Amino acid sequence: MMYDQTRAQQPAGQTRSTAERRAPGPEPLLPSSERDKIALRLGHALNSFTDTPREALEEAESAYDEATAQLVNALAERRRVLRAGWEGQDPATRSDELRHALREYREITRRLLQL
């Protein structure tokens, strides 16, 4: 276990929020509430398969369709925001802004390739 200087400097008994304890990383593509709803539907389909296999498969397919539709919408919105940041700007746009956009495209594309 590594020494956590930030944690060591906190007063005894002080706890950090869940967001502060979460490992740093990219922002989720879907809000947690939407991910939770889809996961519950999929879990229900898995649990009901023995009693009603066809209905379970239809529910699993519906959860899959919802997840893919929401993912496509989230990716399209992220692309729209990124493009708005650099498209149509003066050709002398600072390379910092362009570099940031390139990093964002790279991060999202890498995440997609790991799915």
N, C-alpha and C positions, 0 to 999 in steps of 0.2 A: 504494500500500500504506500502511495506517495504522500509526502507531507503537503498539506493544504494550508498555505500561509493565511489566506483569507479566512478560512474557517477557524484557524488557531487564534486569530485576532478578535473574533466575535466574543462578546460577553457570555459567560456560562449560562446555559438555559435558553439562549436565544436560538430560535429555529428559523431556518430559511423557508421561503415559500416554495411551492412545487416548481414554479417557473425558474427560480434561482437554482434549484437542485438539478434541473434537467440538464443533460449534457449539451454543450453547444453544438449546433448543427444547423442545417438548412431549415427554413420555415416549412411546415407541412403544406402540401398542395391543397388539401381539403381541410376545412375546419373540423376540430375534434368532435363536435356534436354530430356532424354529418357522417363522419367515419364511424362513430359509435352506433348510429341508427342502422347503417348498412351492416355492420358487424353483428348486431342483434338479429337482424333479419336472416343473415346467413347462418348464425348459430341456431335459430329456430328451425330453419330448413334442415340442418344436420340432425337436430334432435328429433324431428318428426318423421324422418325418413322411414324408420321401421314401420310405423303405423300407416303412413300415407306417402309412399315413395314418389308417385307422380306429382302430387301437390308440393312435396318437398323440393323436387327438381325444378318445378316452375317457380317456386319462391327463390331458390338459389339463382336461377337464371335472371329473375327480376332484380335481385340484389346486385348481380354482376352488371346488368344493363345500367342500373342507377349509378353504380360506382364509375363505370366507364364514361357515362354522360357527364357526370360532375367533374371528373378528371379532365375531360376534353374542354369543358367550359372554363375550368380554373386555368388550364394551360393557355387557352386563347386569351383570357384576360391578362395573364402575366405577360404574354407576348405583346398585347396591345399597349400595356404600360411601358414595357421596355422600348418598343418602337417609338412611342411618343417622345421618349427621352432623347432620341438622337435623330429621327427622321425629320427632314425639312429644316434642319438647323444650318446655320452659316457654315460653309466648308472649313472655316477656320475654327470650328468648335474645338474646344480643348481636348487634347488626346486623353486626359484623365477621364472625362465623361464617356468617351468612346470605349476606353479600356474597361471601365466599370460595366458597361452594357455587354461587352464581349465576355467578361467573366460570368455575368449572370446567364447568358445564353449557354456558355460552357457548362455551368453548374446544373442547369435544368436538363440539358441534353444528356449529361452523364447520369443523372438520376433516372432518366427515362430508359437509358440503355441497361441499367441495373435491375429494372423491373422484371 
